[in-house]
Amino acid sequence: MAIGEETRLLDRGVASPARSPRVFAAVATVSGLLLGCAGLVVFGRSGTRFGIGLGVQPGDRGTLGVPDRGALGVPTGQPDETLTAGPRNQPLLSLFMKGDTNSENQQRFNMNAFLDTCEVRPQESEFCVFVNTNDYYYRLSDLMNGDPNAFPVSKVMTDPLYEGSILKTLHSDPAFATQDPGGRLNMMAEEIRRRDCAPFRDDTLLLHLRSGDSGWIAKTALGEEESETDETVETVDRDASDLGIIDATAIQGILAYLQQTPSIRRVVMRTTLHFGVPEREDEGLIDPNELQMLYTEYGLSDASLWGTNFMLHDVYNALTGAGYETWVTSHSSADQDACEYAKACHFLSPDGRGFSHLMTELNKILAQCS
């Protein structure tokens, strides 16, 4: 099947570690009221950052101040389905959302628990997520304005896996290379406009959650000290490029947006765990220093998997605890995700990195509410 129909990779947007001036700046006041004693990090329109420690101690469960309310049983209309692993290094993991992240979850969410097929049973709080174990190549944000001669671009242009994909289509057009960043954005928007994808109208928030190689959440969940830098969870720089920032502030920003948008009754969480390392056969084509950095910062590990489990539970519990019907979904297709994110009436991507920023800009152009 051509990637333009069902792309089997998901973008790993790491180009810009700083948060974009997204909607959270607009609702900072409400976010502050909601946060209370949990702590606050506010990003102003100019990018100015003001921080107050979250008060999460190493060794805590990892809820980041979010009550565990996933067991309240908010009714869901999400259908049952069976997901099948992607064609190249895209296994599945089973995610159990009922109650706390317990030993049963840990048995399901580790490197020895990858599945070829996974049953989604929302009524039983059973969900599934794809894991991109070698997500070095098809990165929509990085390849938009990167070096056209870079190895990931040549891989996309020559590997049959990417036939019909958004990136190959754009890079095959000689006009694309002559455009400035704004022109490339417009060309991508027009390419996505031509593609079909599921609509998400005014009653739904489509929520992209970066997961997988998120560092500080994994360390918090596992109770690991950051001894090399002498930083604690309270003092760590959440803008650092190697750290995930789906924290309590981001969660409260989501809730604030929902509070200000009364038409929304449902939240569709969308995530695919991605680890930005190359396939083994390509390692010799990459600079050794870069390769070491990739495995250090973005490599697959039980710690990152388990940290992701905590983060997804925290977001899910906050949403269901606030009374929202909450779906947990995962695609193996970067192009399908990009199309749905861009055209959703309501879309948030709270980590603020490269892919997040790109999808937010595309959504400003292509959002459909009717």
SULVEN-V260856 format. One record per pair of residues at least 4 apart in sequence whose ideal C-beta (glycine too) atoms are under 8 Angstrom apart, sorted by the first residue. I is the first residue (numbers start at 0). J is the second residue. Records with the same first field share a line. If there is no record, write none. Layout:
I->J  J
This chain:
0->4  5
1->5  162  163
2->6  7  8  160  161  162  163  164  167  332  334
3->162  163  164  165  168  194  334
4->163
5->331  332  335
6->137  161  164  165  331  332  333  334  335
7->85  86  87  89  160  331  332
8->85  89  131  134  136  137  160  161  331  332  333
9->129  131  134  137  271  273  330  331  332  333  336
10->134  137  138  139  140  273  333  336  337  354
11->131  134  135  138  141  211  212  273  274  275  297  354
12->138  139  140  141  209  352  353  354  355  356  357
13->138  140  141  240  275  297  352  353  354
14->138  140  141  352  353  354
15->19  140  351  352  353  356
16->238  239  240  352
17->46  238  351
18->23  42  46  238  244  350  351
19->351  355  356  359
20->24  42  44  46
21->347  348  349  351  355  359
22->26  252  256  347
23->27  30  42  248  249  252  255  256  349
24->41  42  43  44
26->30  252  255  256  259
27->31  41  42  43
28->32
29->33  255  258  259
30->34  39  41  248  251  252  255
31->39  41
33->251  254  255  258
34->38  39  64  247  248  251
36->54
37->53  54  63  64  247  251
38->51  52  53  54  64  247  248
39->49  50  51  248
40->48  49  50  51  237  246  248
41->48  49  248
42->46  47  48
43->47  48  49
48->238
50->237
52->233  234
53->63  64  232  233  246  247  248
54->64  233
55->59  61  63  64  219  232  233  247
56->232
57->218  219  222  223  224  231  232
58->222
59->219  222
60->99  100  220  309
61->100  216  219  220  306  309  310  313
62->66  67  309  312  313  316
63->219  246  247  250  313
64->247
65->247  250  313  314  316  317  320
66->316  317  320
67->98  99  312  316
68->316  317  319  320
69->96  97  98  124  312  315  316  319  320
70->97  98
71->319  320
73->319  322  323  324  325
74->324
75->121  122  324  325  326
76->265  324
77->119  121  326  327  328
78->121
79->118  119  120  121  122
80->119
81->116  117  118  119
82->91  116  117  119  127  129  329
83->91  115  116
84->89  90  91  113  114  115  116  129  331
85->89  129  131  331
86->160
87->133  160  278
88->131  132  133  278
89->129  130  131  132  331
90->113  114  115  129  130  132
91->113  114  115  116  117  127  128  129  130
92->107  108  112  113  114  117  127  128  130  272  304
93->107  108  112  114  117  118  125  126  127
94->104  107  108  125  126  127  128  308  311  327
95->103  104  107  124  125  126
96->124  125  126  311  312  315  327
97->123  124
99->312
100->104  105  220  308  309  312
101->105
102->106
103->107
104->108  308
105->109  305  308
106->112
107->112
108->112  304  305  307  308
109->301  304  305
110->299  300  301  304
113->130
114->127
117->127
118->125  127
119->125  126  127
120->124  125
121->125  126  326  327
126->327  329
127->329
128->210  270  271  272  311  327  329
129->271  272  329  330  331
130->211  271  272  273  274  299  304
131->211  271  272  273  274
132->274  276  299
133->274  276  277  278
134->138  211  273  274  275  276
135->151  275  276  277  278  281  293
136->151  154  155  158  161  277
137->142  151  155  161  164  166  333
138->142  151  275  353  354
139->143  165  166  187  333  337  354  357
140->352  353  354  356  357
141->145  151  353
142->149  151  152  155  166  170
143->180  183  184  187  357
144->180  183
145->149  151  152
146->152
147->152  170  176
148->152  153
149->153
150->154  281  284  285
151->155
152->156  170
153->157
154->158  161  281
155->161  164  166  167  170
156->161  167  170  171
161->166  167
162->167
163->167  168
164->168  333  334
165->169  187  190  191  194  333  334  337
166->170
167->171
168->172  190
169->175  183  186  187  190
170->175  176
172->186
173->177
174->178  186
175->183  186
177->182
178->182  183  185  186
179->183
180->184
181->185
182->186
183->187
184->188  357  360  361  364
185->189  364
186->190
187->191  361
188->192  341  361  364  365
189->193
190->194
191->337  338  341  342  361  365
192->365
194->334  338
195->338
196->335  338  339  342
197->339
198->342  343  367
199->203  205  267  339  342  343  344  345  346
200->344  367  368  369
201->262  263  344  345  368  369
202->262  263  264  265
203->263  264  265  266  267  343  344  345
204->253  256  257  260  263  265  266  267  343  345  346  347
205->267  269  339  340  343  345  346  347
206->253  266  267  268  269  314  346  347  348  349
207->269  270  336  340  346  347  348  354  355  358
208->245  268  269  270  310  311  314  348  349  350
209->213  243  245  270  273  348  350  352  354  355
210->243  245  270  271  272  273  307  310  311
211->271  272  273  274  299  303  304  307
212->243  273  274  275  296  297  298  303
213->217  242  243  245  303  306  307  310
214->218  241  242  243  296  303  306
215->219  225  232  235  237  242  243  244
216->220  243  245  246  306  307  309  310
217->221  223  243  300  302  303  305  306  307
218->222  223  225  232  302  306
219->232  306  309
220->305  306  308  309  310
221->302  305  306
223->302
225->229  230  231  235
228->235
230->234  235  236
231->235
235->239  242
236->242
237->242  244  246
238->244
240->296
241->296
243->306  310  350
244->249  349  350  351
245->249  250  310  314  349  350
246->250
247->251
248->252
249->253  349  350
250->254  313  314  317  349
251->255
252->256  349
253->257  266  314  317  318  347  349
254->258  317  318  321
255->259
256->260  347
257->263  266  321  323
260->345
263->323  345
264->323  324
265->323  324  325  326
266->318  323  324  325  326
267->325  326  328
268->311  314  315  318  325  326  327  328
269->328  329  330  336  339  340
270->311  327  329
271->329  330  331  336
272->303  304  307
274->297  298  299  303
275->293  296  297
276->293  294  297  298  299
277->281  282  284  285  290  293
278->282
281->285
282->290
285->289  290  293
286->290
287->291
288->292
289->293
290->294
291->295
292->296
293->297  298
294->298
299->303  304
300->304
301->305
302->306
303->307
304->308
305->309
306->310
307->311
308->312
309->313
310->314
311->315  327
312->316
313->317
314->318
315->319  325  327
316->320
317->321
318->323  325
319->323  325
330->335  336
332->336
333->337
334->338
335->339
336->340
337->341  358  361
338->342
339->343
340->346  348  358  361  362
341->346  358  361  362  364  365  366
342->362  365  366  367
343->362  366  367
344->366  367  368
346->358  359  362  366
348->354  355  358  359
349->355
350->355
351->355  356
352->356
353->357
354->358
355->359
356->360
357->361
358->362
359->363
360->364
361->365
362->366
